[in-house]
Amino acid sequence: MRLNTYLQQEVEKFLQEKMRGFSGYVLGLSGGVDSALVAALVQKACGNDALLTLVLPIDSAEEDLLDAAQMVKKFNLNSLTIDLSSSYHHLLTVLEEKALENGKPLDHLAKINLKVRLRMVTLYAFAQTHHALVVGTDNADEYYTGYFTKYGDGGVDLLPIVHLTKGEVMQAARLYGVPASILNKKPSAGLFAGQTDEGEMGLSYHDLDRYLLGEEVSDEVKTRIEQLHQISAHKREPLPRPGAFQRD
């Protein structure tokens, strides 16, 4: 099946079906290609009134805010910008003080992931208010390697592009008219200065795509991908629970 056919016949229909009984979708718009593509898909499938995008900066790079704004303008998206920086720093100060009282400083990753989880809380506050669903942006590469924050950007109601590799996301974004400035920049979660997805994973998206498509990659790449998949299994699996209580 061609990519454009899949997007129209599967993804757009999926989005239409899943919003039945709801007013639509709430989406965090980051300035990156994944969220831009999902915004374009939802708008095309369900109409502009069915989508509310939230731009949620936390000490974010100016480039990301400009790209998000360009996406909002080009597609005439319903959008709100809510700067969470002061909320983040206040909460972080409180948590760091309490962590030190307990004898263990707050972990670096805990501090970083707090940003993502604060955004998730905000998205759900608006989704509940509007009787809407939070739509996620994870692609196949991110989902397989666990490159998402549990109960952060992984805390969503549905994942419309989870079967697309990063390369396919880029192709789809071009088909749907995502601005070139978003397409041309290095993929990054934007959580700290100099961060890139590929740098954090220790893998290129090119190699990840090849592996997921069943093509040949080096043993080193294969080992790294499978290691990431294994240690992130808890993010994809249902919550562990004991056997059912067999009452007398």
C-alpha positions in Angstrom: 0.0 0.0 0.0 1.3 3.4 -0.9 1.9 5.8 2.0 -0.6 8.4 0.9 -3.3 5.7 0.5 -2.5 4.3 4.0 -2.8 7.8 5.5 -6.1 8.5 3.9 -7.7 5.0 4.2 -6.3 4.0 7.6 -5.1 6.9 9.7 -7.6 9.5 8.7 -10.5 7.0 9.1 -9.0 5.8 12.4 -9.0 9.4 13.7 -12.6 9.9 12.6 -13.8 6.7 14.2 -12.0 7.3 17.5 -13.4 10.7 18.1 -17.0 9.5 18.0 -18.6 10.5 21.3 -15.9 13.1 21.9 -15.6 16.8 20.8 -12.3 16.1 19.1 -8.6 16.1 20.0 -6.1 18.0 22.1 -2.5 17.9 20.8 0.8 19.3 22.2 2.5 21.2 19.4 6.2 21.1 19.9 7.6 22.6 16.7 8.8 19.2 15.7 7.8 17.1 12.6 5.8 14.4 14.5 3.4 16.8 16.2 3.2 18.9 13.0 2.2 15.8 11.0 -0.4 14.7 13.6 -1.9 18.2 13.6 -2.2 18.2 9.8 -3.7 14.7 9.9 -6.3 15.5 12.5 -7.3 18.7 10.8 -7.8 17.0 7.4 -9.6 14.0 8.9 -11.9 15.7 11.4 -11.9 19.4 10.6 -10.4 22.4 12.3 -13.0 22.7 15.0 -12.1 19.1 16.2 -8.5 20.1 17.1 -7.1 22.2 19.9 -3.3 22.5 19.8 -1.3 23.6 22.9 2.1 25.1 22.7 3.7 24.4 26.1 7.2 26.0 26.4 9.4 25.2 29.4 12.6 27.2 28.8 12.1 26.1 25.2 14.4 27.1 22.3 13.2 30.1 20.3 13.5 28.1 17.1 10.9 25.6 18.3 8.4 28.3 19.3 8.8 30.0 15.9 8.3 26.7 14.1 5.2 25.9 16.2 3.9 29.4 15.4 4.5 28.9 11.7 2.5 25.7 11.8 -0.4 27.4 13.6 -0.4 30.2 11.1 -0.1 28.1 7.9 -2.9 25.7 9.0 -4.9 28.3 10.8 -5.0 26.0 13.9 -6.9 26.6 17.0 -4.1 27.1 19.4 -3.1 28.3 22.9 0.3 29.0 24.2 0.8 28.3 27.9 4.3 29.0 29.3 4.9 26.4 32.0 8.5 27.5 32.8 7.7 29.2 36.1 5.4 26.3 37.2 8.2 23.9 36.3 10.8 25.7 38.3 8.6 26.2 41.3 7.7 22.5 41.4 11.3 21.5 40.7 12.5 23.6 43.7 10.0 22.0 46.0 10.9 18.5 44.9 14.7 19.1 45.1 14.4 20.4 48.6 12.4 17.4 49.7 14.7 15.0 47.9 17.7 16.4 49.7 15.8 16.2 53.1 15.5 12.5 52.2 19.2 12.2 51.6 19.2 11.7 47.9 19.4 14.5 45.3 16.8 14.5 42.5 18.0 12.4 39.6 18.9 14.4 36.4 16.5 12.4 34.2 13.7 12.9 36.8 14.2 16.6 36.4 14.1 16.4 32.6 11.1 14.1 32.5 9.2 16.4 34.9 8.9 18.8 32.0 7.2 16.2 29.8 4.9 15.0 32.6 3.9 18.6 33.4 2.9 19.0 29.8 0.9 15.8 29.9 -1.0 17.1 33.0 -1.8 20.3 31.1 -3.0 18.5 28.0 -5.4 16.3 30.0 -6.8 19.3 31.9 -7.9 20.8 28.6 -9.0 17.5 27.1 -11.2 16.8 30.1 -12.6 20.3 30.0 -13.5 19.9 26.3 -14.5 16.2 26.5 -11.8 15.5 24.0 -9.0 12.9 23.6 -5.3 13.6 23.9 -3.6 12.5 20.7 -0.1 11.2 20.8 2.8 11.7 18.3 5.1 8.7 18.8 6.3 7.1 15.6 7.5 3.5 15.1 11.1 4.2 15.9 10.3 5.9 19.2 7.8 3.3 20.2 10.0 0.4 19.5 13.0 1.8 21.4 11.0 3.3 24.2 12.2 6.8 23.3 9.3 8.5 25.1 8.6 9.4 28.7 6.3 7.1 30.6 3.3 9.1 31.7 4.7 12.0 29.8 4.5 12.1 26.0 3.6 8.4 26.3 0.5 9.4 28.4 -2.0 9.7 25.6 -5.3 8.2 24.4 -4.2 7.1 20.9 -1.2 6.9 18.6 -2.1 7.6 15.0 1.4 7.5 13.5 2.9 4.7 15.6 3.3 2.4 12.5 5.3 5.0 10.5 9.1 5.0 10.6 10.8 8.3 10.9 11.5 8.4 7.2 7.8 7.8 6.5 6.9 10.5 8.9 9.1 12.9 6.9 7.5 11.8 3.6 4.0 12.1 5.1 4.8 15.6 6.5 5.8 16.7 3.0 2.6 15.3 1.6 0.5 17.2 4.1 2.4 20.5 3.6 4.3 20.8 6.9 6.7 23.9 6.7 10.2 23.3 5.4 11.8 24.8 8.5 10.3 21.9 10.5 11.3 19.3 8.0 14.9 20.4 7.8 15.9 20.6 11.4 17.5 17.8 13.5 14.9 15.9 15.5 15.0 16.8 19.2 12.8 16.6 22.2 14.1 20.1 23.1 14.4 19.3 26.8 17.9 20.8 27.2 20.4 22.7 25.0 22.1 20.6 22.3 19.8 17.6 22.8 19.1 15.5 19.7 17.1 12.3 19.4 19.9 10.4 17.7 22.5 11.6 20.1 20.5 10.3 23.1 19.6 7.0 21.5 23.1 6.4 20.2 21.5 5.5 16.8 20.6 7.2 13.6 17.0 7.2 12.4 18.3 5.8 9.1 19.6 2.7 10.8 16.5 2.4 13.0 14.3 2.6 10.0 16.3 0.0 8.1 16.1 -2.4 11.1 12.4 -2.0 11.6 11.8 -2.6 7.8 13.8 -5.8 8.0 16.8 -4.6 6.2 20.4 -5.3 7.0 22.2 -3.3 9.7 25.4 -3.9 11.6 25.6 -6.2 14.6 26.4 -3.2 16.7 23.3 -1.3 15.6 21.2 -4.4 16.0 22.4 -5.0 19.6 21.8 -1.4 20.6 18.3 -1.3 19.2 17.4 -4.6 20.9 18.9 -3.4 24.2 16.7 -0.2 24.0 13.7 -2.3 23.2 14.3 -4.7 26.0 14.9 -2.1 28.8 11.8 -0.1 27.7 9.4 -3.0 27.6 7.6 -1.8 30.7 6.5 1.3 28.8 4.6 -0.7 26.2 3.2 -3.6 28.3 0.1 -3.5 30.5 0.7 -2.7 34.2 1.9 -5.8 36.1 -0.7 -7.2 38.4 -1.1 -10.4 40.4 -3.5 -13.2 39.6 -7.2 -12.5 40.2 -8.6 -12.9 43.7 -10.5 -16.2 43.8 -13.2 -15.6 46.4 -14.8 -18.4 48.4 
